[in-house]
């Protein structure tokens, strides 16, 4: 189920995108209250925008726009809405997205071709280890995509290693969809209960929410810890509610592949200009084929870089790097710029750490402070020194480290109604 366009020439891909872009702009002009006002305010005639290069003439859409004018992005009558989802609100007030029947079909198609990119086919059985309720788009998307692909589905939900292993041993799934750090908990449970995970039916895992690779696409510390114990193939996938589109690894593991029929990608700097080739910038997207709440030049807040060279798998589509971090989560600490994933990588490499949470605040003179709360079974000066040494070596700075009960941190990681683990708390914005 792999679209032919992914193997076409760059010129063919460009022509397809430009045709779909023109349709998207006309749709926004006719149906979007927000973009009608925006086009009028900027004196924009969208019929003159015919090439991808001309997108740069249009203003960007921000998360603040979505939060402030949420309802004005809706392009259809309420009677056409089939499903409501909300963003997680990690970077502010959650935003509601309304999906039509056509949007759900598009969502299913996106995930089906994304899973196919990772090598999953109709003969596979996939165990879903994420929630499908709580207005969570991702869990719904995975379910719809697996169903469209024709593969089997086991809906276990998140957490509970005992139930996960019961389902694995009973139904013999071939792939898992899970947060990668949870795979370590599955391994620990199996070790403690005499389960030979390397003799199980699992061949691979589609990993969400946490990075698996360094900048050069080599496995990071988290991926290495999993692979050193469990010989399964790990695939990265990156998506967001706003995009309704996923970027997923192929078997070459050289970045998440772009689906050109579903989304236009730009990587922009702070001045909304395209970054130089190979440079990091903010992922900015224009959705194609979305009916309910399409977006134009939406700045996602995620810092990535793109690769345009053909992939060894044969696809000519653009690829995205692992997400370096979120723009608003950037920390300036003692002269060093940090993003949370760099800190996660350090902590995931320390076997004694059971769980952790990172809190960012500002001190009385307005500079950033980092507090890392770690949960270990037996706090000691030796463990503390290991954490400090790793931070100095990998981060070049030493945040404040605090031991906390494992149970206390677990409650912070999984607050009531959480849909994914919380590892980072930014208290700076609460002071604004």
Residue, then its C-alpha position, 0 to 999 in steps of 0.5 A: x500500500x505504498x503510493x507511487x508518488x513516493x518513488x516519482x521524480x522531484x519534479x513530479x512530486x512538486x507538480x502534485x503538491x502545487x496542484x493540491x496547494x492551489x486547491x487547498x488555498x481556494x478551499x480556505x478562501x471559500x470556507x475558513x472564517x479565520x483565513x478569509x479575514x487573514x487574506x483580507x487583512x494582508x490584501x492577498x489574492x490566493x489565486x495568484x499563488x501557484x507555486x510552492x516558492x510563492x508560499x513564502x508570500x503568505x503569513x504563517x499561522x501560530x499556536x497562539x492563533x489556534x488557541x485564540x481563534x480556535x472556532x474560526x478555523x472550522x470550515x464545515x457546518x457542525x452537522x458534518x463533524x464526526x469526531x472531536x479531538x484535542x491537543x495535549x496542551x503541552x505548550x499551553x491551552x489545548x486546542x480542539x480539532x473537528x474531523x469530518x468523515x473525509x478527514x477520518x478516511x484521510x487519517x486512516x490512509x495516512x497511518x496505513x501508508x506510514x505503517x507500510x513504510x515501516x514494513x507492516x502488512x496485512x498478515x501482521x498483528x499489531x498490539x496498540x499500547x496507547x490510549x484510544x479514548x480521552x480525545x486522543x487523535x494518535x490512538x484513533x489514527x493508529x487503530x484506523x490505519x491498521x484497520x485500513x491496512x488490513x492487519x490485525x489489532x490488539x487494543x490493550x491501551x497504555x501501561x500494565x506490563x502484565x496485561x501487555x505480556x498476557x496479550x503478547x503470549x496469547x495472541x502472538x502480535x508481530x509489532x507493537x506501537x508504544x512509547x519506547x521507554x515503556x519497552x524497558x518496563x516490558x523487558x524488566x517485567x519479563x526478566x522478573x517473571x521468566x519470560x523469554x522476550x527474544x523468543x516471542x512473536x514480536x519482530x518490531x515496534x513503532x515508537x512514539x513520543x520519544x526519539x530513538x536516534x542521534x543527529x546522525x541517525x545512530x541509535x541513541x542511548x534509549x534505543x541502545x538500551x532496548x536493542x541490547x536486551x531485545x533484538x527487535x527492530x525499532x521504528x521512529x514515527x513523528x506526528x501531531x494533531x495539527x498535522x493529521x499526518x505522520x513521518x515514519x521510518x522506512x527500513x533504512x532508518x534515515x529519517x521520517x518519510x514525507x507523504x507529499x499528497x497529504x502535507x507541504x513541509x517548510x523548515x523556517x527560522x525565527x524570521x519565517x525564512x527558509x533555513x539553509x540546507x542541512x540547518x535546523x529550523x521550525x517545522x512549518x506545515x500546510x495540510x492538504x486534503x483536510x476538510x474540517x480544520x485545514x491549516x496554512x503555513x502552521x509553525x508547529x514549534x518542533x525543531x527539525x532539519x530536512x533531507x532531500x537526497x533520495x533514500x536507499x529504500x528508493x523513495x524520493x520524498x523529503x525526510x525529517x530528522x529526529x525532533x531536536x526539541x520544541x522551540x518554547x522548551x529551549x533552555x538557556x542554562x549557564x551559557x549553554x542551550x539545551x532541549x529536553x531530549x538531550x537531558x532525557x538521553x543522559x538520564x535514560x543511560x543510567x540504570x539506577x534511575x527508575x523514573x524522573x521529571x525535569x522542572x524548568x523555572x526562572x530565578x530572581x534575576x530572570x535566568x533559567x534554572x533546571x531541577x531534575x527529580x529522579x526516582x531510584x530504589x536506593x538513593x546514595x551519594x554514589x548514584x548522585x555522583x554518577x548522575x552528576x558525572x553524566x550531566x557534566x560529560x554529556x550536557x557540559x553543565x550540572x543541573x540541580x539533582x534531587x532524589x524523590x520517591x519513585x511513587x511521587x514521580x510516577x504521579x507527576x509522570x502520569x497525572x489524572x487524564x494524561x494521555x502520554x507520560x509527562x517528563x518535562x514541566x516548564x514553570x517559566x511560562x506560568x510567570x508570564 
